[in-house]
Amino acid sequence: KMIMTDESWHLVRNVRGVTGFVGSGGKAIPLTEQEILDLGVEKREINLEFSVGDSVRVIDGPLDGFIGTVDELDADKGRVRVTLSMFGRETPVDLELDQVEAYK
């Protein structure tokens, strides 16, 4: 949600790719929760079974099957940085949380 001020209006309008707000006559109208749900925008629930220092296995994407160690975890952004051993080197890789699972 956003508090509409002249400053926030200007900030959002100047983001590359933003062409306008939902509304009429140049006035933004907030969407209801139901309207957001109708757009197919859903919050993802992610059950974290690991933390920094734990081993994880990549389960999606081009690195599927690799096993590494969690270096950083940002649940709010849904991201994790994992160090994988590839081609004889330790390589940090940024992934989505749903691309990895705990590895015991």
C-alpha positions in Angstrom: 0.0 0.0 0.0 1.1 3.5 -0.7 0.3 6.9 0.9 -0.4 9.1 -2.1 1.5 12.4 -1.9 2.9 14.6 -4.6 6.4 13.1 -3.9 5.2 9.4 -4.0 3.2 10.2 -7.2 6.2 11.7 -8.9 8.5 8.8 -7.7 6.3 6.1 -9.1 5.4 7.9 -12.3 9.2 8.2 -13.1 9.9 4.5 -12.8 10.8 3.1 -16.2 7.9 1.1 -17.5 5.2 2.8 -15.4 2.7 4.5 -17.6 0.1 5.5 -15.0 -2.1 4.6 -12.1 -5.4 2.7 -12.0 -8.1 5.4 -11.8 -9.7 8.1 -13.8 -9.1 11.8 -14.4 -5.5 11.5 -13.3 -6.6 10.5 -9.8 -5.4 7.1 -8.5 -8.0 4.7 -7.0 -6.7 2.0 -4.7 -7.5 -1.6 -5.5 -9.3 -3.8 -3.0 -7.9 -7.0 -1.7 -10.4 -8.9 -3.9 -9.4 -7.0 -7.0 -5.8 -7.9 -6.4 -6.8 -11.6 -5.9 -8.8 -11.5 -9.1 -5.6 -10.3 -11.0 -4.0 -13.6 -9.9 -1.4 -11.8 -7.7 -0.9 -14.1 -4.7 1.4 -14.1 -1.8 3.7 -17.1 -1.7 4.0 -18.9 1.5 7.4 -20.4 2.0 8.3 -22.7 4.8 11.9 -22.2 5.6 13.5 -25.5 6.6 17.0 -24.1 6.5 19.1 -21.2 7.7 22.5 -19.6 7.1 25.2 -22.3 7.2 22.9 -25.1 6.3 23.2 -27.4 3.3 20.6 -27.1 0.6 20.0 -28.8 -2.8 18.9 -26.8 -5.8 15.6 -28.3 -7.1 14.8 -26.0 -10.0 16.6 -24.3 -12.8 19.9 -24.9 -14.7 21.7 -25.7 -11.4 19.1 -28.4 -10.4 20.8 -31.1 -8.4 23.7 -29.0 -7.1 24.3 -29.0 -3.3 25.7 -26.0 -1.5 25.8 -24.0 1.7 23.5 -21.0 2.5 25.5 -17.8 2.9 22.7 -15.3 3.0 18.9 -15.5 3.4 16.4 -12.8 2.7 12.9 -14.2 3.4 11.2 -10.8 2.8 12.5 -10.7 -0.8 12.3 -14.5 -1.2 16.0 -14.8 -2.1 18.9 -16.9 -0.9 22.6 -16.8 -1.7 24.2 -20.3 -1.8 27.8 -21.2 -2.4 28.0 -24.1 -4.8 31.1 -26.1 -5.8 31.3 -25.9 -9.6 34.2 -26.8 -11.8 36.5 -27.0 -8.8 35.6 -23.5 -7.5 33.3 -22.2 -4.8 30.8 -20.0 -6.6 28.1 -17.9 -4.8 24.8 -18.0 -6.6 21.6 -16.0 -5.9 18.4 -18.1 -6.1 14.7 -17.8 -5.3 13.8 -19.6 -2.0 11.5 -22.0 -3.8 14.5 -23.2 -6.0 16.2 -24.9 -3.0 15.3 -27.3 -0.3 17.1 -28.4 2.9 19.6 -31.2 2.4 20.5 -33.5 5.2 
